[in-house]
Amino acid sequence: MMKPIALALAISTLPYTVFAMPAIGDVVGTNPTDATAALEKSGCKVSDFEPEGGQIEAKCSDAGGKAWEVYIDPKSGKVSQIKDGD
C-alpha cells in the first residue's frame, strides 16, 4: 500500500517543479548566450533582452505561458529582480 502514497506525493509536488523559475541572486551570465541557457534551464523561456535602468532585462515565459521580466546585473550576471511581465 506504500506505492499509492508515494505516487500521490510525487504528483502533488509536480506543479512546483514544472513552474520553477530563476531566483534573485542566481548567476545566469553576462552575455545573451549564457543568460539564455541558464534562464531556460531554470524554466524561463527567453524571448528578448534589452537594457533597462542599468540592468539587462530578459523577457521570458514560464512553462504555463506566464510572462516575466528578469533583471540581470550586467557586471556580476546575477538576477537582481523578477517582475510579472503582464
Backbone atoms as SQL, in Angstrom:
CREATE TABLE atoms (id INTEGER PRIMARY KEY, chain TEXT, resi INTEGER, resn TEXT, atom TEXT, x REAL, y REAL, z REAL);
INSERT INTO atoms VALUES
  (1, 'A', 1, 'MET', 'N', 0.811, -1.215, 0.000),
  (2, 'A', 1, 'MET', 'CA', 0.000, 0.000, 0.000),
  (3, 'A', 1, 'MET', 'C', 0.847, 1.268, 0.000),
  (4, 'A', 2, 'MET', 'N', 2.129, 1.138, 0.090),
  (5, 'A', 2, 'MET', 'CA', 3.006, 2.297, 0.099),
  (6, 'A', 2, 'MET', 'C', 3.077, 2.973, -1.280),
  (7, 'A', 3, 'LYS', 'N', 2.920, 2.210, -2.338),
  (8, 'A', 3, 'LYS', 'CA', 3.054, 2.772, -3.677),
  (9, 'A', 3, 'LYS', 'C', 2.042, 3.872, -3.974),
  (10, 'A', 4, 'PRO', 'N', 0.747, 3.714, -3.663),
  (11, 'A', 4, 'PRO', 'CA', -0.190, 4.802, -3.943),
  (12, 'A', 4, 'PRO', 'C', 0.160, 6.087, -3.194),
  (13, 'A', 5, 'ILE', 'N', 0.656, 5.951, -1.990),
  (14, 'A', 5, 'ILE', 'CA', 1.039, 7.146, -1.222),
  (15, 'A', 5, 'ILE', 'C', 2.228, 7.836, -1.875),
  (16, 'A', 6, 'ALA', 'N', 3.224, 7.052, -2.279),
  (17, 'A', 6, 'ALA', 'CA', 4.407, 7.624, -2.937),
  (18, 'A', 6, 'ALA', 'C', 4.021, 8.289, -4.251),
  (19, 'A', 7, 'LEU', 'N', 3.138, 7.661, -4.994),
  (20, 'A', 7, 'LEU', 'CA', 2.686, 8.231, -6.261),
  (21, 'A', 7, 'LEU', 'C', 1.930, 9.540, -6.034),
  (22, 'A', 8, 'ALA', 'N', 1.058, 9.556, -5.067),
  (23, 'A', 8, 'ALA', 'CA', 0.300, 10.775, -4.749),
  (24, 'A', 8, 'ALA', 'C', 1.240, 11.901, -4.338),
  (25, 'A', 9, 'LEU', 'N', 2.257, 11.588, -3.562),
  (26, 'A', 9, 'LEU', 'CA', 3.230, 12.602, -3.143),
  (27, 'A', 9, 'LEU', 'C', 3.993, 13.136, -4.347),
  (28, 'A', 10, 'ALA', 'N', 4.430, 12.252, -5.219),
  (29, 'A', 10, 'ALA', 'CA', 5.167, 12.671, -6.409),
  (30, 'A', 10, 'ALA', 'C', 4.313, 13.573, -7.297),
  (31, 'A', 11, 'ILE', 'N', 3.067, 13.211, -7.484),
  (32, 'A', 11, 'ILE', 'CA', 2.164, 14.011, -8.325),
  (33, 'A', 11, 'ILE', 'C', 1.867, 15.362, -7.675),
  (34, 'A', 12, 'SER', 'N', 1.733, 15.389, -6.365),
  (35, 'A', 12, 'SER', 'CA', 1.405, 16.643, -5.686),
  (36, 'A', 12, 'SER', 'C', 2.546, 17.642, -5.739),
  (37, 'A', 13, 'THR', 'N', 3.783, 17.190, -5.895),
  (38, 'A', 13, 'THR', 'CA', 4.913, 18.116, -5.976),
  (39, 'A', 13, 'THR', 'C', 5.235, 18.504, -7.410),
  (40, 'A', 14, 'LEU', 'N', 4.625, 17.848, -8.386),
  (41, 'A', 14, 'LEU', 'CA', 4.899, 18.126, -9.788),
  (42, 'A', 14, 'LEU', 'C', 4.707, 19.591, -10.178),
  (43, 'A', 15, 'PRO', 'N', 3.622, 20.253, -9.802),
  (44, 'A', 15, 'PRO', 'CA', 3.463, 21.649, -10.214),
  (45, 'A', 15, 'PRO', 'C', 4.588, 22.553, -9.729),
  (46, 'A', 16, 'TYR', 'N', 5.192, 22.243, -8.610),
  (47, 'A', 16, 'TYR', 'CA', 6.267, 23.079, -8.097),
  (48, 'A', 16, 'TYR', 'C', 7.527, 22.930, -8.930),
  (49, 'A', 17, 'THR', 'N', 7.778, 21.770, -9.479),
  (50, 'A', 17, 'THR', 'CA', 8.956, 21.579, -10.302),
  (51, 'A', 17, 'THR', 'C', 8.727, 22.070, -11.718),
  (52, 'A', 18, 'VAL', 'N', 7.522, 21.941, -12.226),
  (53, 'A', 18, 'VAL', 'CA', 7.220, 22.380, -13.580),
  (54, 'A', 18, 'VAL', 'C', 7.333, 23.896, -13.698),
  (55, 'A', 19, 'PHE', 'N', 6.912, 24.629, -12.692),
  (56, 'A', 19, 'PHE', 'CA', 6.912, 26.081, -12.757),
  (57, 'A', 19, 'PHE', 'C', 8.096, 26.703, -12.032),
  (58, 'A', 20, 'ALA', 'N', 9.196, 25.969, -11.909),
  (59, 'A', 20, 'ALA', 'CA', 10.396, 26.512, -11.286),
  (60, 'A', 20, 'ALA', 'C', 10.882, 27.696, -12.117),
  (61, 'A', 21, 'MET', 'N', 11.372, 28.692, -11.445),
  (62, 'A', 21, 'MET', 'CA', 11.874, 29.888, -12.107),
  (63, 'A', 21, 'MET', 'C', 13.216, 30.252, -11.486),
  (64, 'A', 22, 'PRO', 'N', 13.987, 31.094, -12.167),
  (65, 'A', 22, 'PRO', 'CA', 15.219, 31.564, -11.547),
  (66, 'A', 22, 'PRO', 'C', 14.888, 32.363, -10.284),
  (67, 'A', 23, 'ALA', 'N', 15.837, 32.456, -9.389),
  (68, 'A', 23, 'ALA', 'CA', 15.641, 33.192, -8.136),
  (69, 'A', 23, 'ALA', 'C', 16.594, 34.378, -8.087),
  (70, 'A', 24, 'ILE', 'N', 16.231, 35.386, -7.323),
  (71, 'A', 24, 'ILE', 'CA', 17.111, 36.534, -7.128),
  (72, 'A', 24, 'ILE', 'C', 18.414, 36.024, -6.525),
  (73, 'A', 25, 'GLY', 'N', 19.517, 36.463, -7.112),
  (74, 'A', 25, 'GLY', 'CA', 20.840, 36.030, -6.662),
  (75, 'A', 25, 'GLY', 'C', 21.436, 34.926, -7.517),
  (76, 'A', 26, 'ASP', 'N', 20.610, 34.236, -8.316),
  (77, 'A', 26, 'ASP', 'CA', 21.143, 33.220, -9.227),
  (78, 'A', 26, 'ASP', 'C', 22.063, 33.888, -10.235),
  (79, 'A', 27, 'VAL', 'N', 23.187, 33.271, -10.531),
  (80, 'A', 27, 'VAL', 'CA', 24.094, 33.788, -11.551),
  (81, 'A', 27, 'VAL', 'C', 23.717, 33.137, -12.876),
  (82, 'A', 28, 'VAL', 'N', 23.316, 33.963, -13.838),
  (83, 'A', 28, 'VAL', 'CA', 22.899, 33.457, -15.141),
  (84, 'A', 28, 'VAL', 'C', 23.857, 33.835, -16.261),
  (85, 'A', 29, 'GLY', 'N', 24.758, 34.754, -16.006),
  (86, 'A', 29, 'GLY', 'CA', 25.742, 35.151, -17.005),
  (87, 'A', 29, 'GLY', 'C', 25.586, 36.592, -17.434),
  (88, 'A', 30, 'THR', 'N', 26.620, 37.077, -18.106),
  (89, 'A', 30, 'THR', 'CA', 26.648, 38.480, -18.516),
  (90, 'A', 30, 'THR', 'C', 26.466, 38.659, -20.022),
  (91, 'A', 31, 'ASN', 'N', 26.307, 37.571, -20.752),
  (92, 'A', 31, 'ASN', 'CA', 26.062, 37.698, -22.188),
  (93, 'A', 31, 'ASN', 'C', 24.782, 36.937, -22.547),
  (94, 'A', 32, 'PRO', 'N', 24.157, 37.285, -23.657),
  (95, 'A', 32, 'PRO', 'CA', 22.868, 36.678, -24.011),
  (96, 'A', 32, 'PRO', 'C', 22.906, 35.148, -24.148),
  (97, 'A', 33, 'THR', 'N', 23.981, 34.600, -24.661),
  (98, 'A', 33, 'THR', 'CA', 24.064, 33.148, -24.847),
  (99, 'A', 33, 'THR', 'C', 24.029, 32.420, -23.514),
  (100, 'A', 34, 'ASP', 'N', 24.891, 32.843, -22.568),
  (101, 'A', 34, 'ASP', 'CA', 24.935, 32.196, -21.257),
  (102, 'A', 34, 'ASP', 'C', 23.652, 32.443, -20.471),
  (103, 'A', 35, 'ALA', 'N', 23.161, 33.687, -20.519),
  (104, 'A', 35, 'ALA', 'CA', 21.949, 34.030, -19.765),
  (105, 'A', 35, 'ALA', 'C', 20.741, 33.259, -20.294),
  (106, 'A', 36, 'THR', 'N', 20.621, 33.149, -21.604),
  (107, 'A', 36, 'THR', 'CA', 19.508, 32.401, -22.186),
  (108, 'A', 36, 'THR', 'C', 19.554, 30.943, -21.747),
  (109, 'A', 37, 'ALA', 'N', 20.728, 30.329, -21.824),
  (110, 'A', 37, 'ALA', 'CA', 20.866, 28.922, -21.434),
  (111, 'A', 37, 'ALA', 'C', 20.515, 28.723, -19.965),
  (112, 'A', 38, 'ALA', 'N', 21.011, 29.595, -19.096),
  (113, 'A', 38, 'ALA', 'CA', 20.753, 29.457, -17.658),
  (114, 'A', 38, 'ALA', 'C', 19.288, 29.705, -17.323),
  (115, 'A', 39, 'LEU', 'N', 18.692, 30.728, -17.931),
  (116, 'A', 39, 'LEU', 'CA', 17.288, 31.028, -17.660),
  (117, 'A', 39, 'LEU', 'C', 16.383, 29.912, -18.170),
  (118, 'A', 40, 'GLU', 'N', 16.670, 29.399, -19.348),
  (119, 'A', 40, 'GLU', 'CA', 15.831, 28.328, -19.890),
  (120, 'A', 40, 'GLU', 'C', 15.991, 27.039, -19.091),
  (121, 'A', 41, 'LYS', 'N', 17.177, 26.799, -18.558),
  (122, 'A', 41, 'LYS', 'CA', 17.386, 25.642, -17.686),
  (123, 'A', 41, 'LYS', 'C', 16.553, 25.780, -16.407),
  (124, 'A', 42, 'SER', 'N', 16.328, 27.023, -15.987),
  (125, 'A', 42, 'SER', 'CA', 15.518, 27.302, -14.794),
  (126, 'A', 42, 'SER', 'C', 14.023, 27.358, -15.096),
  (127, 'A', 43, 'GLY', 'N', 13.635, 27.159, -16.343),
  (128, 'A', 43, 'GLY', 'CA', 12.218, 27.138, -16.681),
  (129, 'A', 43, 'GLY', 'C', 11.669, 28.438, -17.225),
  (130, 'A', 44, 'CYS', 'N', 12.545, 29.332, -17.662),
  (131, 'A', 44, 'CYS', 'CA', 12.124, 30.639, -18.160),
  (132, 'A', 44, 'CYS', 'C', 12.556, 30.769, -19.623),
  (133, 'A', 45, 'LYS', 'N', 11.624, 30.566, -20.566),
  (134, 'A', 45, 'LYS', 'CA', 11.940, 30.630, -21.991),
  (135, 'A', 45, 'LYS', 'C', 12.097, 32.083, -22.428),
  (136, 'A', 46, 'VAL', 'N', 13.293, 32.438, -22.852),
  (137, 'A', 46, 'VAL', 'CA', 13.634, 33.831, -23.180),
  (138, 'A', 46, 'VAL', 'C', 13.152, 34.197, -24.576),
  (139, 'A', 47, 'SER', 'N', 12.518, 35.374, -24.678),
  (140, 'A', 47, 'SER', 'CA', 12.077, 35.876, -25.975),
  (141, 'A', 47, 'SER', 'C', 12.837, 37.123, -26.402),
  (142, 'A', 48, 'ASP', 'N', 13.437, 37.855, -25.430),
  (143, 'A', 48, 'ASP', 'CA', 14.096, 39.117, -25.782),
  (144, 'A', 48, 'ASP', 'C', 14.957, 39.603, -24.625),
  (145, 'A', 49, 'PHE', 'N', 15.985, 40.364, -24.964),
  (146, 'A', 49, 'PHE', 'CA', 16.814, 41.074, -23.985),
  (147, 'A', 49, 'PHE', 'C', 16.820, 42.544, -24.359),
  (148, 'A', 50, 'GLU', 'N', 16.849, 43.419, -23.346),
  (149, 'A', 50, 'GLU', 'CA', 17.004, 44.847, -23.615),
  (150, 'A', 50, 'GLU', 'C', 17.582, 45.525, -22.377),
  (151, 'A', 51, 'PRO', 'N', 18.361, 46.589, -22.586),
  (152, 'A', 51, 'PRO', 'CA', 18.880, 47.327, -21.430),
  (153, 'A', 51, 'PRO', 'C', 17.756, 48.132, -20.771),
  (154, 'A', 52, 'GLU', 'N', 17.775, 48.178, -19.449),
  (155, 'A', 52, 'GLU', 'CA', 16.773, 48.972, -18.733),
  (156, 'A', 52, 'GLU', 'C', 17.322, 49.364, -17.371),
  (157, 'A', 53, 'GLY', 'N', 17.456, 50.670, -17.147),
  (158, 'A', 53, 'GLY', 'CA', 17.865, 51.191, -15.849),
  (159, 'A', 53, 'GLY', 'C', 19.201, 50.655, -15.352),
  (160, 'A', 54, 'GLY', 'N', 20.164, 50.495, -16.241),
  (161, 'A', 54, 'GLY', 'CA', 21.472, 49.991, -15.850),
  (162, 'A', 54, 'GLY', 'C', 21.517, 48.480, -15.672),
  (163, 'A', 55, 'GLN', 'N', 20.409, 47.814, -15.946),
  (164, 'A', 55, 'GLN', 'CA', 20.309, 46.359, -15.853),
  (165, 'A', 55, 'GLN', 'C', 20.037, 45.799, -17.244),
  (166, 'A', 56, 'ILE', 'N', 20.133, 44.478, -17.341),
  (167, 'A', 56, 'ILE', 'CA', 19.706, 43.795, -18.561),
  (168, 'A', 56, 'ILE', 'C', 18.360, 43.161, -18.242),
  (169, 'A', 57, 'GLU', 'N', 17.358, 43.476, -19.028),
  (170, 'A', 57, 'GLU', 'CA', 16.031, 42.900, -18.831),
  (171, 'A', 57, 'GLU', 'C', 15.852, 41.740, -19.806),
  (172, 'A', 58, 'ALA', 'N', 15.574, 40.566, -19.257),
  (173, 'A', 58, 'ALA', 'CA', 15.256, 39.405, -20.078),
  (174, 'A', 58, 'ALA', 'C', 13.752, 39.207, -20.002),
  (175, 'A', 59, 'LYS', 'N', 13.108, 39.194, -21.145),
  (176, 'A', 59, 'LYS', 'CA', 11.671, 38.915, -21.193),
  (177, 'A', 59, 'LYS', 'C', 11.526, 37.430, -21.474),
  (178, 'A', 60, 'CYS', 'N', 10.767, 36.760, -20.606),
  (179, 'A', 60, 'CYS', 'CA', 10.622, 35.321, -20.772),
  (180, 'A', 60, 'CYS', 'C', 9.263, 34.859, -20.280),
  (181, 'A', 61, 'SER', 'N', 8.995, 33.578, -20.482),
  (182, 'A', 61, 'SER', 'CA', 7.738, 32.992, -20.019),
  (183, 'A', 61, 'SER', 'C', 8.020, 31.650, -19.356),
  (184, 'A', 62, 'ASP', 'N', 7.185, 31.321, -18.370),
  (185, 'A', 62, 'ASP', 'CA', 7.348, 30.051, -17.666),
  (186, 'A', 62, 'ASP', 'C', 6.624, 28.944, -18.430),
  (187, 'A', 63, 'ALA', 'N', 6.667, 27.737, -17.888),
  (188, 'A', 63, 'ALA', 'CA', 6.062, 26.575, -18.547),
  (189, 'A', 63, 'ALA', 'C', 4.557, 26.736, -18.751),
  (190, 'A', 64, 'GLY', 'N', 3.913, 27.559, -17.929),
  (191, 'A', 64, 'GLY', 'CA', 2.484, 27.800, -18.063),
  (192, 'A', 64, 'GLY', 'C', 2.150, 28.923, -19.029),
  (193, 'A', 65, 'GLY', 'N', 3.188, 29.561, -19.608),
  (194, 'A', 65, 'GLY', 'CA', 2.979, 30.643, -20.561),
  (195, 'A', 65, 'GLY', 'C', 2.895, 32.024, -19.948),
  (196, 'A', 66, 'LYS', 'N', 3.073, 32.130, -18.631),
  (197, 'A', 66, 'LYS', 'CA', 3.014, 33.430, -17.953),
  (198, 'A', 66, 'LYS', 'C', 4.282, 34.226, -18.265),
  (199, 'A', 67, 'ALA', 'N', 4.116, 35.496, -18.601),
  (200, 'A', 67, 'ALA', 'CA', 5.236, 36.370, -18.945),
  (201, 'A', 67, 'ALA', 'C', 5.933, 36.904, -17.694),
  (202, 'A', 68, 'TRP', 'N', 7.254, 36.993, -17.768),
  (203, 'A', 68, 'TRP', 'CA', 8.082, 37.500, -16.669),
  (204, 'A', 68, 'TRP', 'C', 9.161, 38.417, -17.221),
  (205, 'A', 69, 'GLU', 'N', 9.603, 39.351, -16.395),
  (206, 'A', 69, 'GLU', 'CA', 10.750, 40.197, -16.695),
  (207, 'A', 69, 'GLU', 'C', 11.805, 39.885, -15.644),
  (208, 'A', 70, 'VAL', 'N', 12.953, 39.406, -16.101),
  (209, 'A', 70, 'VAL', 'CA', 14.045, 39.043, -15.198),
  (210, 'A', 70, 'VAL', 'C', 15.160, 40.061, -15.416),
  (211, 'A', 71, 'TYR', 'N', 15.547, 40.752, -14.342),
  (212, 'A', 71, 'TYR', 'CA', 16.579, 41.775, -14.431),
  (213, 'A', 71, 'TYR', 'C', 17.910, 41.194, -13.968),
  (214, 'A', 72, 'ILE', 'N', 18.947, 41.425, -14.783),
  (215, 'A', 72, 'ILE', 'CA', 20.269, 40.847, -14.550),
  (216, 'A', 72, 'ILE', 'C', 21.284, 41.962, -14.409),
  (217, 'A', 73, 'ASP', 'N', 22.125, 41.874, -13.374),
  (218, 'A', 73, 'ASP', 'CA', 23.221, 42.822, -13.200),
  (219, 'A', 73, 'ASP', 'C', 24.255, 42.533, -14.292),
  (220, 'A', 74, 'PRO', 'N', 24.581, 43.525, -15.136),
  (221, 'A', 74, 'PRO', 'CA', 25.485, 43.271, -16.258),
  (222, 'A', 74, 'PRO', 'C', 26.931, 42.996, -15.843),
  (223, 'A', 75, 'LYS', 'N', 27.309, 43.373, -14.635),
  (224, 'A', 75, 'LYS', 'CA', 28.685, 43.138, -14.183),
  (225, 'A', 75, 'LYS', 'C', 28.857, 41.762, -13.551),
  (226, 'A', 76, 'SER', 'N', 27.901, 41.365, -12.713),
  (227, 'A', 76, 'SER', 'CA', 28.029, 40.094, -11.986),
  (228, 'A', 76, 'SER', 'C', 27.295, 38.941, -12.661),
  (229, 'A', 77, 'GLY', 'N', 26.295, 39.257, -13.491),
  (230, 'A', 77, 'GLY', 'CA', 25.488, 38.225, -14.112),
  (231, 'A', 77, 'GLY', 'C', 24.429, 37.651, -13.192),
  (232, 'A', 78, 'LYS', 'N', 24.229, 38.290, -12.024),
  (233, 'A', 78, 'LYS', 'CA', 23.244, 37.814, -11.050),
  (234, 'A', 78, 'LYS', 'C', 21.858, 38.383, -11.333),
  (235, 'A', 79, 'VAL', 'N', 20.836, 37.568, -11.076),
  (236, 'A', 79, 'VAL', 'CA', 19.451, 38.031, -11.170),
  (237, 'A', 79, 'VAL', 'C', 19.222, 38.988, -10.019),
  (238, 'A', 80, 'SER', 'N', 18.807, 40.211, -10.323),
  (239, 'A', 80, 'SER', 'CA', 18.604, 41.221, -9.271),
  (240, 'A', 80, 'SER', 'C', 17.137, 41.467, -8.949),
  (241, 'A', 81, 'GLN', 'N', 16.256, 41.137, -9.899),
  (242, 'A', 81, 'GLN', 'CA', 14.826, 41.384, -9.692),
  (243, 'A', 81, 'GLN', 'C', 14.040, 40.537, -10.694),
  (244, 'A', 82, 'ILE', 'N', 12.851, 40.113, -10.271),
  (245, 'A', 82, 'ILE', 'CA', 11.941, 39.378, -11.148),
  (246, 'A', 82, 'ILE', 'C', 10.559, 40.018, -11.002),
  (247, 'A', 83, 'LYS', 'N', 9.973, 40.407, -12.152),
  (248, 'A', 83, 'LYS', 'CA', 8.660, 41.047, -12.138),
  (249, 'A', 83, 'LYS', 'C', 7.691, 40.288, -13.021),
  (250, 'A', 84, 'ASP', 'N', 6.430, 40.372, -12.669),
  (251, 'A', 84, 'ASP', 'CA', 5.357, 39.861, -13.507),
  (252, 'A', 84, 'ASP', 'C', 5.386, 40.652, -14.804),
  (253, 'A', 85, 'GLY', 'N', 5.410, 39.985, -15.930),
  (254, 'A', 85, 'GLY', 'CA', 5.529, 40.657, -17.224),
  (255, 'A', 85, 'GLY', 'C', 4.224, 41.144, -17.816),
  (256, 'A', 86, 'ASP', 'N', 3.106, 40.937, -17.124),
  (257, 'A', 86, 'ASP', 'CA', 1.809, 41.378, -17.672),
  (258, 'A', 86, 'ASP', 'C', 1.514, 42.807, -17.325);
